[in-house]
Amino acid sequence: MRKLIIPLVIVALVAGLMSVFVVDEGERGIVIRFGRVLKTDDDQARIYQPGLQFKVPLFDRVQLLDARIQTMDDQSDRFVTSEKKDVIIDSYVKWKIQDFGQYYLSTGGGNRLTAEALLQRKVADGLRAEIGSKTIKEIVSEERERVMSDVLAEVQQSANDIGIEVIDLRIKKINLPEEISESIYARMRAERETVARRHRSQGREKAEVIRAQAELEVATVLAEAEKTARVTRGEADAQVAKIYATSFNKEPEFYNFLRSLQAYEKSFSNKGDILVVDPNSEFFQYMKEPNASLN
């Protein structure tokens, strides 16, 4: 009896170990039974979440699949634009498994290389259709975002048949063959130079307008200032003349005396001058008898 118990225990232990499997974090497990994916009542693949799981030993085989977001860094590919010109485009795709059962069947057992090869073909087809309807100028300008959005929507729909959800698609780089690049750069340079010349011309025109306005304002201010100065000088001269006339009427003799002193001062201010005047002239009357006329 004891001889039978030990083998039974060993068999039970082995069967128990064979019925247990562990799904790591970031993975999902599906069970293959008799070559078919084990499904639930609603005809969906039975998904085993991370943790300790159980299966039927000998009959079931576990296939672990990576449930994390994957990055497919696509290689460069050549496409033809609507102008029948070649462009070389680098792109990348973010994707993850959506339907694990469909993914397993479509990729020949969950092979990632097979999945990315199928996905790459779909991305290339989508890009070829979009690039073929656009010009080079549209592709490298604001139309680039629209191209990526349209290709993403198309690839998301077509990738459902391999159980993949495409999360994002981006064009990393757009290269042109050398002969096309030179012609495009020359045309773009000519366009930029035309725009620059137009801006410089507009700038010079505005500068002339501003300069003319400034000169007009300066001339106006100077004219007003000159007018004001002349009016002020005229009023001052009139006031001075009025004061002189009033003073002369009140004290004509004193006024004559003051004027004579001013004449003496101006006449004898320069020592190098020689003045020839008759001493008996009226010019010297206040010097000979300074008080004669004031009495």
Residue, then its C-alpha position, 0 to 999 in steps of 0.5 A: m500500500r505504501k508503495l502505491i501512495i508514494p507514486l500517487v503523491i508524486v503524480a499528483l504533485v507533478a499534475g498540480l505543478m503542471s496545472v499552475f502557471v504565472v502571468d507576469e505584470g505587463e503580460r496576458g495569457i491565453v490557453i491553447r487546447f487541442g490547437r485552438v484558443l480557449k474561449t469564453d461563452d461569448d466567443q472571446a479568447r479567455i484572457y488570464q490576468p497577471g498572477l497565479q493561474f490554473k490550467v488543465p495539465l497535458f491538454d492545455r498550453v499557455q501562450l504569454l503575450d506582451a500587453r504593453i504598448q509597443t513601438m515599431d520604428d519603421q524603416s525608410d520607404r520611398f513614396v510618389t507624390s501627386e507630382k510624380k516625384d519621389v519622397i523618402i519618409d521615416s515613420y514610427v507607430k505605437w501599438k498594442i494587442q487588443d484582441f489576444g486571440q485574433y492576434y495569436l491566430s493572425t501572427g502564427g502563434g503570437n510572433r511579434l516580428t510577423a505582427e510588425a511585418l503585417l502592420q508595416r505593410k498596412v502603414a506603407d499602404g496608407l502612406r502611399a495612398e495619402i502621399g500619392s494625393k498630395t504635393i511635396k509642398e503640402i506634405v512638408s507644410e501644415e498638411r503634414e498633420r492632416v496626412m498623419s491623422d488620415v493615415l492613422a485612422e485608416v491603419q487603426q481600422s485595417a489593423n483590427d483584423i490582426g487584433i492590434e490597436v494602433i495608438d499613434l502614428r508619426i512621420k519622423k522625417i521627410n527626405l527628398p532625393e538630392e536632385i529634387s531637394e536642390s530644385i525645391y530649396a532653390r524655389m523656396r529661397a526665391e520665394r523667401e527672397t521675394v517676400a523679403r524684398r516686398h517687406r523691405s519695400q513696404g518698410r522703406e515706404k512706411a519710413e518715408v511716410i513717417r519721415a515726411q510726417a515728422e518733417l511736417e510736424v517740425a516745420t509746423v512747430l518751428a513756424e509757430a515758434e517763429k510766429t510767436a517770437r515775432v509777435t513777442r518781439g513786436e509787442a516788446d519793441a512797442q512797449v519799449a518805444k512806448i516807455y521811451a516816448t513816455s520818458f522823453n515827454k516827462e524829462p526830455e533833457f534827461y533823456n537827451f543826456l542819457r542818450s549822449l552817455q550811451a553814444y559816448e560809451k559806444s564811441f569810446s569802447n575800443k581804444g584802437d579807434i581814432l575819432v575826429v570830431d569838432p570839439n565845439s560840436e553838440f556831441f561834446q556839449y555834456m562833456k564840456e558843461p555837464n550840468a549846463s543843460l540839466n539846470 
